Amino acid sequence: MNPSNSLKIDLYELTMAAGYFHHNVGLTAAFELSCHTMPENRSFLIACGLEQAVDYILNLRFSEEDVRYLKGLPVFKTVKADFFEYLRQFRFSGDVWAMPEGEIFFAREPILQVEAPIIEAQILETYLLSVMNIESLVATKAARVVAAACSDGRERGVVDFGSRRAHGPEAGVLAARAAYIAGALGTSNVFAGKNFGIPVYGTIAHSWVEAFDSEEESFEKYHRAFPENTILLIDTYDTIECIQKIVRVSFKDKLKGVRLDSGDLKTLSKKVREILDGAGLKQVKILASGNLNEYKIADLVKAGAPIDLFGVGTDMATSRDYPALDLTYKLVQTTDAKARVHYKAKYSPQKTTIPGKKQIFRRRDKDGFIKEDIIGLSVEDNPQKAQPLLRPVIRKGTLAGPLPSLEEIRRDTRRRLSGLPPSLLRLDTGVSLNPGYTEKILELTKANVPS
């Protein structure tokens, strides 16, 4: 891990850490990361980003350069040298519980729980929120896009084309990973392909066609360079004229696909399919791209557009209609030096939190669909026929067990999505599952309300 990740945090994490250190606050703190409210038009969310979160936690170090920079900030001029020595020696020593990557979750359900000395737990906040936000956000959006592409029961592929419109290069890479977990076939992002083993896809841009004297010349030369992977962009000038040229090229029988990137995709795809089939080129696939999202794709599928694969960029990589989750990282309890537990919660309007370390218990109906989620205390017994969702990931600063591979996460995510009730898979509903609470956690909450 790049050591510079240590400073990818908000300043107040470090000023609070310095304050805890100065006053010798020896508490063990438990923080929980959850989504306070469901986004509009989302019926479920997908937990994603745990692998990156764990890597950050286990490898967080403050280099000498980092410490020197912090010491030079005016806000730290009164902080004693031993705090900076603490940072030099920093190692996470606590526990982390989390939902597995690809798990379905709903509002107010903790997807990650950290229990550690309060400085260690506090410092993690910014990075954990950031990485879990981008990946959970995109995974959820991508799942909707993939569902739309297959909404008539026919399998169609979705490929991530969003790197150029993502909120920065790093976000583009993480978005590619999240989209793949949620069911995308692959990505155009080469770095994501190299680092995560995600299949990479690419065709040509309009600039390739424009660089030659004619469309025919551009296509012939591209085929010579990539004879086994020729997919041609056909809307640079006139789509119908272009496809009529393509059915006459010398390599037409080796053509893999054509891509539409603009215009009336429903009408154009039907006409292109007709011309290709009339020329005996039924093996040629039609790809579509250009400001697509789950709603546009669902409309194309409903209209019978003969599109085999969708390249989805901006809307999926940025979740354009809802570009940030309402994730929070809240203190829920502390344990003092005498092992006394103190429960913590916020009671301000619109930001109320529930005290105590929690567990999520999930029940399913006889058909295997999610029936209800119950939020309880982590010390409670598992209710009958309920599945606990939070699992140990890090114990005493050490990985509790091997993390699943990306392919395993992707497979498990598909299985979990198949366990969603059909009502929660609709695109046009804001209806979600509302978790319940155990009696013990309700009693604890009531007992801790300030008088």
KELUMTOR-330674 format. One record per residue (C-alpha): residue number from 1; x, y, z. Coordinates in steps of 0.2 Angstrom, whole numbers, plus 5000, padded with zeros to 4 digits. Layout:
N
i_u_v_w
NUM_X_Y_Z .
...
***
This chain:
451
i_u_v_w
1_5000_5000_5000 .
2_5006_5017_4996 .
3_5011_5026_5013 .
4_5003_5042_5007 .
5_4986_5034_5010 .
6_4989_5038_5029 .
7_4985_5056_5026 .
8_4970_5053_5015 .
9_4959_5058_5030 .
10_4951_5073_5037 .
11_4961_5084_5049 .
12_4949_5082_5063 .
13_4953_5064_5065 .
14_4971_5068_5069 .
15_4967_5083_5080 .
16_4955_5072_5090 .
17_4968_5058_5091 .
18_4981_5071_5098 .
19_4968_5076_5111 .
20_4964_5058_5116 .
21_4983_5056_5117 .
22_4986_5072_5127 .
23_4973_5067_5140 .
24_4977_5049_5141 .
25_4960_5043_5136 .
26_4962_5025_5137 .
27_4945_5019_5131 .
28_4941_5005_5119 .
29_4929_5012_5106 .
30_4916_5003_5095 .
31_4911_5012_5079 .
32_4899_5006_5066 .
33_4897_5011_5048 .
34_4880_5011_5041 .
35_4868_5020_5029 .
36_4857_5032_5038 .
37_4844_5033_5025 .
38_4840_5024_5009 .
39_4843_5034_4993 .
40_4828_5039_4982 .
41_4823_5025_4970 .
42_4834_5012_4979 .
43_4825_4997_4987 .
44_4842_4989_4992 .
45_4860_4992_4994 .
46_4876_4981_4991 .
47_4890_4981_5003 .
48_4906_4983_4993 .
49_4924_4989_4997 .
50_4928_4978_5011 .
51_4944_4972_5003 .
52_4951_4989_5001 .
53_4945_4994_5019 .
54_4954_4979_5026 .
55_4970_4983_5016 .
56_4970_5001_5023 .
57_4967_4996_5041 .
58_4981_4982_5041 .
59_4994_4993_5032 .
60_4991_5010_5039 .
61_5008_5018_5043 .
62_5014_5036_5046 .
63_5030_5039_5037 .
64_5043_5051_5043 .
65_5038_5062_5029 .
66_5020_5061_5035 .
67_5025_5065_5053 .
68_5036_5080_5048 .
69_5022_5087_5038 .
70_5010_5086_5053 .
71_5022_5093_5065 .
72_5023_5108_5054 .
73_5005_5112_5054 .
74_5000_5127_5065 .
75_4986_5117_5073 .
76_4999_5105_5080 .
77_5011_5117_5087 .
78_5006_5114_5105 .
79_5006_5095_5103 .
80_5020_5086_5112 .
81_5033_5076_5103 .
82_5027_5059_5111 .
83_5011_5060_5100 .
84_5021_5061_5084 .
85_5031_5046_5090 .
86_5015_5037_5093 .
87_5011_5040_5075 .
88_5027_5033_5069 .
89_5024_5017_5078 .
90_5005_5016_5074 .
91_4998_4999_5070 .
92_4980_4994_5071 .
93_4977_4982_5085 .
94_4958_4980_5086 .
95_4944_4970_5079 .
96_4934_4972_5064 .
97_4917_4964_5060 .
98_4908_4966_5043 .
99_4895_4960_5031 .
100_4904_4950_5017 .
101_4907_4960_5001 .
102_4891_4958_4990 .
103_4879_4956_5004 .
104_4862_4965_5003 .
105_4859_4978_5016 .
106_4846_4992_5020 .
107_4845_5008_5030 .
108_4852_5009_5048 .
109_4861_4992_5046 .
110_4879_4992_5051 .
111_4889_4985_5037 .
112_4906_4987_5046 .
113_4910_4988_5064 .
114_4927_4993_5072 .
115_4932_4990_5090 .
116_4949_4996_5095 .
117_4958_5009_5106 .
118_4949_5025_5103 .
119_4963_5034_5093 .
120_4965_5019_5081 .
121_4946_5017_5078 .
122_4944_5036_5076 .
123_4958_5038_5063 .
124_4950_5026_5051 .
125_4934_5035_5049 .
126_4937_5046_5033 .
127_4945_5032_5022 .
128_4933_5019_5027 .
129_4918_5030_5023 .
130_4926_5035_5007 .
131_4930_5018_5000 .
132_4914_5010_5006 .
133_4904_5024_4999 .
134_4911_5023_4981 .
135_4910_5004_4979 .
136_4894_5001_4988 .
137_4886_5015_4978 .
138_4892_5009_4961 .
139_4889_4991_4965 .
140_4871_4995_4969 .
141_4869_5005_4953 .
142_4877_4992_4942 .
143_4865_4978_4949 .
144_4851_4989_4943 .
145_4858_4991_4926 .
146_4862_4972_4924 .
147_4844_4968_4930 .
148_4837_4980_4917 .
149_4848_4972_4903 .
150_4840_4955_4907 .
151_4823_4961_4912 .
152_4814_4951_4898 .
153_4823_4935_4904 .
154_4836_4935_4891 .
155_4854_4936_4896 .
156_4863_4952_4889 .
157_4879_4959_4895 .
158_4884_4975_4903 .
159_4902_4982_4902 .
160_4909_4997_4913 .
161_4914_5011_4901 .
162_4914_5024_4915 .
163_4932_5028_4919 .
164_4933_5044_4909 .
165_4918_5051_4918 .
166_4922_5044_4935 .
167_4926_5056_4949 .
168_4945_5054_4947 .
169_4956_5040_4941 .
170_4956_5030_4957 .
171_4937_5031_4958 .
172_4936_5024_4940 .
173_4946_5009_4946 .
174_4936_5006_4961 .
175_4920_5008_4951 .
176_4925_4995_4938 .
177_4928_4983_4953 .
178_4911_4987_4960 .
179_4902_4985_4944 .
180_4910_4968_4940 .
181_4905_4962_4958 .
182_4887_4967_4954 .
183_4887_4957_4937 .
184_4895_4968_4924 .
185_4905_4957_4911 .
186_4920_4968_4912 .
187_4927_4985_4910 .
188_4936_4996_4898 .
189_4949_5001_4912 .
190_4965_4992_4909 .
191_4972_4996_4927 .
192_4957_4987_4934 .
193_4960_4973_4923 .
194_4978_4971_4928 .
195_4975_4973_4946 .
196_4959_4964_4949 .
197_4959_4951_4935 .
198_4943_4959_4927 .
199_4940_4955_4909 .
200_4944_4971_4898 .
201_4934_4977_4883 .
202_4937_4990_4870 .
203_4932_4994_4852 .
204_4937_5010_4843 .
205_4933_5029_4845 .
206_4926_5040_4832 .
207_4944_5048_4830 .
208_4950_5031_4823 .
209_4937_5032_4809 .
210_4941_5051_4806 .
211_4959_5048_4805 .
212_4957_5039_4788 .
213_4951_5045_4771 .
214_4936_5033_4772 .
215_4926_5022_4784 .
216_4931_5007_4773 .
217_4949_5011_4775 .
218_4948_5013_4794 .
219_4939_4997_4796 .
220_4950_4987_4784 .
221_4966_4993_4794 .
222_4958_4990_4811 .
223_4954_4972_4805 .
224_4972_4969_4799 .
225_4978_4974_4816 .
226_4965_4965_4826 .
227_4958_4951_4815 .
228_4951_4941_4829 .
229_4943_4955_4839 .
230_4935_4967_4826 .
231_4921_4977_4833 .
232_4917_4992_4823 .
233_4910_5009_4828 .
234_4896_5013_4815 .
235_4889_5030_4819 .
236_4903_5042_4815 .
237_4894_5049_4800 .
238_4878_5040_4794 .
239_4874_5023_4803 .
240_4863_5015_4790 .
241_4876_5020_4776 .
242_4890_5013_4787 .
243_4882_4996_4790 .
244_4878_4994_4772 .
245_4897_4997_4768 .
246_4901_4984_4782 .
247_4891_4970_4774 .
248_4902_4972_4759 .
249_4919_4972_4767 .
250_4931_4958_4763 .
251_4932_4952_4781 .
252_4913_4952_4785 .
253_4913_4934_4790 .
254_4926_4937_4803 .
255_4917_4952_4811 .
256_4913_4950_4829 .
257_4902_4966_4832 .
258_4896_4983_4828 .
259_4894_4997_4841 .
260_4880_5011_4841 .
261_4885_5026_4851 .
262_4871_5039_4847 .
263_4854_5042_4839 .
264_4838_5032_4841 .
265_4846_5016_4848 .
266_4829_5006_4846 .
267_4826_5011_4828 .
268_4844_5010_4823 .
269_4848_4993_4831 .
270_4833_4985_4823 .
271_4838_4992_4806 .
272_4856_4986_4808 .
273_4850_4969_4814 .
274_4839_4967_4798 .
275_4854_4972_4787 .
276_4866_4961_4795 .
277_4854_4946_4795 .
278_4850_4949_4777 .
279_4868_4948_4773 .
280_4870_4932_4782 .
281_4879_4940_4797 .
282_4869_4933_4811 .
283_4884_4930_4821 .
284_4888_4949_4822 .
285_4883_4956_4839 .
286_4876_4973_4842 .
287_4884_4984_4856 .
288_4876_5000_4862 .
289_4883_5014_4872 .
290_4880_5033_4875 .
291_4873_5040_4891 .
292_4864_5024_4895 .
293_4856_5020_4912 .
294_4845_5007_4919 .
295_4829_5016_4914 .
296_4834_5018_4896 .
297_4840_5000_4895 .
298_4824_4994_4902 .
299_4815_5004_4889 .
300_4825_4997_4875 .
301_4823_4979_4881 .
302_4804_4982_4882 .
303_4804_4989_4864 .
304_4813_4973_4858 .
305_4829_4982_4852 .
306_4840_4968_4846 .
307_4855_4974_4857 .
308_4867_4961_4864 .
309_4878_4971_4875 .
310_4877_4988_4883 .
311_4892_4999_4887 .
312_4887_5010_4902 .
313_4898_5024_4907 .
314_4894_5040_4917 .
315_4878_5035_4925 .
316_4885_5019_4932 .
317_4902_5025_4937 .
318_4895_5040_4946 .
319_4878_5034_4950 .
320_4872_5050_4942 .
321_4855_5050_4949 .
322_4861_5048_4967 .
323_4880_5051_4968 .
324_4883_5048_4986 .
325_4877_5037_5000 .
326_4872_5044_5017 .
327_4885_5033_5026 .
328_4890_5037_5043 .
329_4903_5031_5055 .
330_4896_5033_5073 .
331_4903_5029_5090 .
332_4891_5016_5098 .
333_4900_5011_5114 .
334_4916_5013_5124 .
335_4924_5001_5137 .
336_4935_5009_5151 .
337_4950_5002_5159 .
338_4939_4993_5172 .
339_4930_4984_5158 .
340_4914_4994_5161 .
341_4904_4997_5145 .
342_4896_5014_5142 .
343_4883_5015_5128 .
344_4884_5030_5116 .
345_4871_5037_5104 .
346_4865_5053_5096 .
347_4847_5059_5099 .
348_4847_5075_5088 .
349_4833_5076_5075 .
350_4836_5067_5058 .
351_4853_5060_5065 .
352_4847_5048_5079 .
353_4858_5033_5081 .
354_4856_5017_5091 .
355_4868_5013_5105 .
356_4878_4997_5107 .
357_4888_4985_5096 .
358_4875_4976_5085 .
359_4872_4961_5074 .
360_4860_4960_5060 .
361_4849_4944_5060 .
362_4841_4940_5043 .
363_4826_4928_5040 .
364_4820_4921_5024 .
365_4804_4914_5018 .
366_4801_4896_5012 .
367_4806_4901_4994 .
368_4823_4908_5000 .
369_4818_4927_4998 .
370_4823_4939_5011 .
371_4808_4941_5023 .
372_4814_4952_5037 .
373_4830_4959_5045 .
374_4831_4961_5064 .
375_4844_4973_5072 .
376_4850_4966_5089 .
377_4864_4968_5101 .
378_4880_4958_5096 .
379_4879_4949_5113 .
380_4861_4942_5109 .
381_4857_4924_5104 .
382_4853_4921_5086 .
383_4834_4922_5084 .
384_4827_4905_5077 .
385_4830_4902_5059 .
386_4839_4919_5057 .
387_4856_4922_5049 .
388_4869_4933_5057 .
389_4876_4945_5044 .
390_4891_4953_5053 .
391_4907_4941_5053 .
392_4924_4943_5061 .
393_4937_4950_5048 .
394_4951_4956_5059 .
395_4955_4950_5077 .
396_4968_4959_5087 .
397_4975_4968_5072 .
398_4977_4952_5062 .
399_4967_4945_5047 .
400_4954_4933_5054 .
401_4955_4922_5039 .
402_4958_4923_5020 .
403_4947_4935_5010 .
404_4937_4928_4996 .
405_4943_4931_4978 .
406_4934_4943_4967 .
407_4926_4929_4957 .
408_4919_4921_4973 .
409_4912_4938_4978 .
410_4904_4941_4961 .
411_4897_4923_4962 .
412_4890_4926_4980 .
413_4883_4943_4975 .
414_4873_4935_4961 .
415_4866_4922_4973 .
416_4861_4936_4985 .
417_4853_4946_4972 .
418_4842_4931_4967 .
419_4836_4931_4985 .
420_4828_4948_4984 .
421_4809_4948_4984 .
422_4803_4953_4966 .
423_4796_4969_4973 .
424_4813_4975_4978 .
425_4820_4972_4961 .
426_4808_4984_4952 .
427_4817_5000_4945 .
428_4802_5012_4948 .
429_4799_5009_4967 .
430_4806_5018_4982 .
431_4799_5004_4993 .
432_4813_4996_5004 .
433_4814_4983_5018 .
434_4813_4992_5035 .
435_4823_4982_5048 .
436_4815_4978_5065 .
437_4824_4979_5082 .
438_4825_4966_5096 .
439_4817_4970_5113 .
440_4834_4971_5121 .
441_4841_4985_5109 .
442_4825_4995_5111 .
443_4826_4994_5130 .
444_4844_4999_5129 .
445_4840_5014_5118 .
446_4826_5019_5129 .
447_4837_5018_5145 .
448_4851_5029_5137 .
449_4840_5043_5132 .
450_4846_5059_5141 .
451_4834_5065_5154 .
***
